[in-house]
């Protein structure tokens, strides 16, 4: 069985095919999907989707690329939703820092810190989006004494950086980047990390896999990512699949199959 630990199945591009896609996922042993939010306008829709589909779980938070939509009171509302959320809400995210986001560093860091405080208070893991800001993100996590862990989504980088986040209780999100033969550093890192630190994700409809023909990435491509991972790891296929599944469940409180 597999879990897609990061898939934006709420996006409009899935509206027509969503029901059929969920059925196909189940037929391919992708039994659970975690849908992270990017900003307030998505929160209600994501919650409703998860209530409708028993194999969907979700996270609520403010992504650094969407802070232009941030308004006074949003974080108070976020905390209220998380306090009242049913068990299907399994994390706060996705949140973090991004060198290429439009919002200033000061705004990104302030809202990142405030969301970490909420997650710490509510004992929730977080889903991190960190691009070219790994050092500063590590500093902030340390300064905030954040202990709830989570997933470093869409990891791309060195073994040293990955281990620094793992030491703080984070799993490393393994996605489509490892399907690219020229992603030498990331492929080498994923090959060398402890298996217990890895989780699978697609980030669909974003983060396409190598030689993808369709415009949008699909959560079905989780199988292609797993196939690529098998070529990088020494563990037998069954052991690899089982441990990835257990790793995801060790971070997120997911229902029983």
N, C-alpha and C positions, 0 to 999 in steps of 0.2 A: 504494500500500500504506500501511497505517496501523499504528501501535503504540499500544496503551493503556498509558501509562507508569505507571499506578496504578489497580489494580483488585483488590478483596478477593474474588477468585474462590474462595477457600477457605471463605468463610462458609457456614454451614449452609443459608441460603436458596437457595443454588445447587445443593445436593446432588442434587435430583431432575432438574434440567434441565441440569446442567453439561455432559454429553457432547454433547447436542444443541446447546447454546449455542455450544460451541467450534466445532462444525461450521458453524453459521450465521455465526459471526464470520469464519471462513476464507472462506466463500462471499462475504462482503462486504469482502474484502481487508483485514480486520483480522488481520494475520498473526502478531502477537506481543503478549503480555500480560505485564506485570510485576506480580507479586503481592507486596506488602510485608506484613511481619508487624507485629503490635502488641504481642505479649508472648510469653514462653517457651512457653506451652502450644500455640502455633500452629506453632512452628518445624518440628517433625517432619512435621506434616501438609502444610505448604507444600512442604517438600523432596520429599516423596513424590509430591505432585501434579505437580510440575515434572518428575520423573523419568518419570512416566506419559504426559505430554503434551509433545511436542517444541516446541510453540509457547508454552509457559509458561516464564517466568523469575521469579526471586524475590529478595527482600531480607529480611534478618533483623535485628531490632532491638526496642527497647522504646519504645513510644508513650507520651507524657506522660499520657494519660488512663488508662493501664493500670498505672501504677506501684504501685498498691495490691497487685498480684500479685508485685511484685519481692521476691526473696529473695537472701540472701547467697550468692554463688557464681554467680549468673546471668550476670554479665558475663564471668567466666572461662570459663563454658560457651559463651557466645556467641562469644568469641574462638576457642575450640577448634573450634567448628562452622565458623566462617568460614575458618579456616586449612585445614580439611580439605574444604571445600565444593567441589563440581564446578563447571565453568564456568557452570552455569545460575544460580548465585548471583552477582548482578551489583552488589549494593549493600548498605549497612548502613542499615536503616530499617524503619519510619519513626520518626524521633526528633525531639526538639525541645522547645519551650516553649509552654505554653498557659495564658493567664490564667484560663481557666475550668476547668482540671483540678483535681481534688480534692487532689492531692499538693501539698505546700508548694513555694514557689519554690526554697528551698534544696535540696530533694530533686531537683526537676526539673533544676536547673542542674548539680548534681553528676553525675547519671546521664547527662545530655546531654554534658557534658565528657568523661566516661569513654568514652562511645561514640565521640565524635569522635577521641579518642586511638587507639582500636582501629582505626578506619577509616583514619586517617593512617598508622599502622604497617603496615597491610595493603594500602595503596594502593587503597582502595575509595571510590567516591563515596558520598554519603549522600542519603537522601530526607528532607527537612525537613518537619515539621509545626510551624508557628509561627503562633500566634493572639494578637494584641494584645501581642506581645513582640518585635517585629521589631528594635527598637533594641538590646535586650539580646542577642538572638541574634547580631546583627552584631558586637557587642563581643566576645562569646565566641569567635566564629569568628576574629576578629582576634587576640585574646589567645592562642589555641591555635595560631596560624599554620597554620590548616587550608588545605591546597592541593589537595585531591582533588575539590573541586566536588561537583556533584550536581544535584538538582531541588528547588526550593521548591514543594512540593505545595500545590494548592488556593489559589493566590495570589489575594488580593483586596486591592487598595490602590492607592497612587499610583505614578506613574512613577519618582519619586525613590527610593522604597524598592526597587522592582524593580531599578533600575540599580545600587543599592548591592550587592545580592546577585549580580547578573550580573557585577559587577566582581570578585567573589570566586570566579568560576568556576561559578556556578549557572545552570541553565536555569529558566524560569518555567513552572510547570504550569498549562495552560489547561484549565479544566473547565466544568461546567454553569453556573457563575455568569454567564458571558458570554451565556447564552441568555435572561437576564432583562432586559427593556427598562429596568427601573429601576436596574440595576447600572451607573450612569452612569460613576462613577470608574474602576472596573475595566475596563469596556469601552473607555474612552478610553485607559487605560494600555496594554492589549493592542494596541490599534490603533497606538500610537506606538512601541512597543518594536522593537528590531531583530528581524527574522524569525528570525535565527540563534539567538536566545535563547529560543525558545518550543518547548514540547512539549505534546502532547495527553494528556488523562487523563479518566477518568470518576469514579474513587473509588467505583464501584459496589460494594455496593448503596446507598451513601450519596450525598450531593450530587446530588439530582435535577435534571433539566433543567426548563425552563419548561413549564408546563401538562402535566407528566407525569401520566398517568392511573394507571399501575400503582403499587403500594406501594413496590417496590424499584427503584432505578436499575439499568440494564443496561449492560454494556460496548458493546452495540450502539448506545447513545446517543452513542458517540464520533462517529458520522456526523452527528448533530444538532449536536454541539459544533463540528465542522468546518464545517458549513453556516453556523452563526452567525459563526464566525471569518472566513469568506469575505466576509461583509457588512461586516466591520470593516477588512479589509486591501485594499490596492490591487494585490497581486500576482495574476497569473493563477492559476486553480485548480490546474493541474498543477504549477507552480512552488511554490505554497504547500504542497501535499501532499508533494512530494518533499523540500523543505527540512525540514519537520517530522519526516519519517522519518529524515533524515540527522542532525538535531539529537539525536534520542533515541539513535541509535546512537553518537553522539560521546561521550555520557555513559556509557552502559551497554555492556558487552562482550557483544553478542548474536551468536548463530550466524548463518551465512549462510542465505539463503532457498534 
